[in-house]
Amino acid sequence: MAGRGRDARILIYSHDTFGLGHLRRCRAIAHALVEAQRASVLILSGSPIIGSFDFRARVDFIRVPGVIKLRNGAYTSLNLDIDIEETLAMRASIIQHTADIFDPDLFIVDKEPLGLRGEAQETLEMLKARGVPLILGLRDVMDEPGLLAPEWERKNVVPALADLYDDIWVYGLPQICDPLEGIALPPSVRKKMTYTGYLRRSLPQSHGAPMPLLKIKEPYLLVTTGGGGDGAGIIDWVLRAYESDPGLPHPALLVLGPFMNNERQTEFMRRVAALPKVEAITFDAKIEHLMDPALGVVAMGGYNTFCEILSFDKRALIIPRTRPRMEQHIRAARAADLGLVRMLTEDCGHDPLVMATALRNLPQQPVPSDVVVPGLLDGLDNVNRLVSQWLGRARRPRFGITGRRSAYRASGRT
């Protein structure tokens, strides 16, 4: 940054077609960066509820038009009644022009190397020509190798990892998973990979009084489904356990998730009203305040929830989904093998007795800190260290979009 006359600028891209995972991971990284760096961080996101979250000073966001993936694998606009190709063109334009004007000193891309349907490729090429370091951030588990390898081959990802990206950060540990296992990567790409450890979470800066509990008291079992779009099965299973076994000793707080189907939410709220030991809410952007006093956690095992379980040292029962990706199952199985959590699969057909027994036993499980895993929660510290190294390097002079396009046409790139 020497000689540039301003503090560092870091741009983070997250495609966010569904759920909360990408947004919350990027937000955690952004907050850690502005605490440790003289920097401003701008997040590009497609999340429809990004405005529900608080952001620290020097962190802001731009929301691109939302899209959602259909069951057949196709994408459609989330709110706009326009063709998906037009939506993607708008998103790509916003991403590129934001990057052009913001002129970042570092660009971090979350999970999708070229962006949704390649929407970030031109931005990556523009910033590459300016000498901006390009970083790909990957969660600990992507998917089972047999599915990820053909998907990335179809998207032509490996050449981008070799030619565009300067570093690849894995927000996890190899003891849990190598997210690129089974993909034929050249040695030059493997050398770019750094395992940071998991991203430690802490209690957010509170604004106002915490949410009051109307029926139950602390401590409770926290049942969370993340975004909730595919969490109805677990909520139903827990409710059936309390309905069939009124003697369960510990109360439960259910967080249904903002993306859960409205009809299922209504049904669950009706059933909760009849259970004296169960309370439910739809969503809390500061779920850390709900996890901190919990006796234990029942969850699907998404990346952010796993980080929170480790950070708050909570006994956890993980019930991972297996569709459309095996990501949660792989993470939960590896973590259970290490003794960090207990995993319960849905093979028993959601038997309420099985769930009731698991809920009774949950407070007696070991806590994650009983297992020594070096570097387990060093992720944010290591990300800050890596960012400092990249920001300390010189950058070539800036030129605009037109100059970038001319340079790439001359070199034969598309």
Rosetta blueprint (number, residue, H / E / L):
1 M L
2 A L
3 G L
4 R L
5 G L
6 R L
7 D L
8 A E
9 R E
10 I E
11 L E
12 I E
13 Y E
14 S E
15 H L
16 D L
17 T L
18 F L
19 G L
20 L L
21 G H
22 H H
23 L H
24 R H
25 R H
26 C H
27 R H
28 A H
29 I H
30 A H
31 H H
32 A H
33 L H
34 V H
35 E H
36 A H
37 Q L
38 R L
39 A E
40 S E
41 V E
42 L E
43 I E
44 L E
45 S E
46 G L
47 S L
48 P L
49 I L
50 I H
51 G H
52 S H
53 F L
54 D L
55 F L
56 R L
57 A L
58 R L
59 V E
60 D E
61 F E
62 I E
63 R E
64 V L
65 P L
66 G L
67 V E
68 I E
69 K E
70 L L
71 R L
72 N L
73 G L
74 A L
75 Y E
76 T E
77 S E
78 L L
79 N L
80 L L
81 D L
82 I L
83 D L
84 I H
85 E H
86 E H
87 T H
88 L H
89 A H
90 M H
91 R H
92 A H
93 S H
94 I H
95 I H
96 Q H
97 H H
98 T H
99 A H
100 D H
101 I H
102 F H
103 D L
104 P L
105 D L
106 L E
107 F E
108 I E
109 V E
110 D E
111 K L
112 E L
113 P L
114 L L
115 G L
116 L H
117 R H
118 G H
119 E L
120 A L
121 Q H
122 E H
123 T H
124 L H
125 E H
126 M H
127 L H
128 K H
129 A H
130 R H
131 G L
132 V L
133 P L
134 L E
135 I E
136 L E
137 G E
138 L E
139 R E
140 D L
141 V L
142 M L
143 D L
144 E L
145 P H
146 G H
147 L H
148 L H
149 A H
150 P H
151 E H
152 W H
153 E H
154 R H
155 K H
156 N L
157 V H
158 V H
159 P H
160 A H
161 L H
162 A H
163 D H
164 L L
165 Y L
166 D L
167 D E
168 I E
169 W E
170 V E
171 Y E
172 G L
173 L L
174 P L
175 Q L
176 I L
177 C L
178 D L
179 P L
180 L L
181 E L
182 G L
183 I L
184 A L
185 L L
186 P L
187 P H
188 S H
189 V H
190 R H
191 K L
192 K L
193 M E
194 T E
195 Y E
196 T L
197 G L
198 Y L
199 L L
200 R L
201 R L
202 S L
203 L L
204 P L
205 Q L
206 S L
207 H L
208 G L
209 A L
210 P L
211 M L
212 P L
213 L L
214 L L
215 K L
216 I L
217 K L
218 E L
219 P L
220 Y L
221 L E
222 L E
223 V E
224 T E
225 T L
226 G L
227 G L
228 G L
229 G L
230 D L
231 G L
232 A H
233 G H
234 I H
235 I H
236 D H
237 W H
238 V H
239 L H
240 R H
241 A H
242 Y H
243 E H
244 S H
245 D L
246 P L
247 G L
248 L L
249 P L
250 H L
251 P L
252 A E
253 L E
254 L E
255 V E
256 L L
257 G L
258 P L
259 F L
260 M L
261 N L
262 N H
263 E H
264 R H
265 Q H
266 T H
267 E H
268 F H
269 M H
270 R H
271 R H
272 V H
273 A H
274 A L
275 L L
276 P L
277 K L
278 V E
279 E E
280 A E
281 I E
282 T L
283 F L
284 D L
285 A L
286 K L
287 I L
288 E H
289 H H
290 L H
291 M H
292 D L
293 P L
294 A L
295 L L
296 G E
297 V E
298 V E
299 A E
300 M L
301 G L
302 G L
303 Y H
304 N H
305 T H
306 F H
307 C H
308 E H
309 I H
310 L H
311 S H
312 F L
313 D L
314 K L
315 R L
316 A E
317 L E
318 I E
319 I L
320 P L
321 R L
322 T L
323 R L
324 P L
325 R L
326 M L
327 E H
328 Q H
329 H H
330 I H
331 R H
332 A H
333 A H
334 R H
335 A H
336 A H
337 D H
338 L H
339 G L
340 L L
341 V L
342 R E
343 M E
344 L L
345 T L
346 E H
347 D H
348 C H
349 G L
350 H L
351 D L
352 P H
353 L H
354 V H
355 M H
356 A H
357 T H
358 A H
359 L H
360 R H
361 N H
362 L H
363 P H
364 Q H
365 Q L
366 P L
367 V L
368 P H
369 S H
370 D H
371 V L
372 V L
373 V L
374 P L
375 G L
376 L L
377 L L
378 D L
379 G H
380 L H
381 D H
382 N H
383 V H
384 N H
385 R H
386 L H
387 V H
388 S H
389 Q H
390 W H
391 L H
392 G L
393 R L
394 A L
395 R L
396 R L
397 P L
398 R L
399 F L
400 G L
401 I H
402 T H
403 G H
404 R H
405 R H
406 S H
407 A H
408 Y H
409 R H
410 A H
411 S H
412 G L
413 R L
414 T L
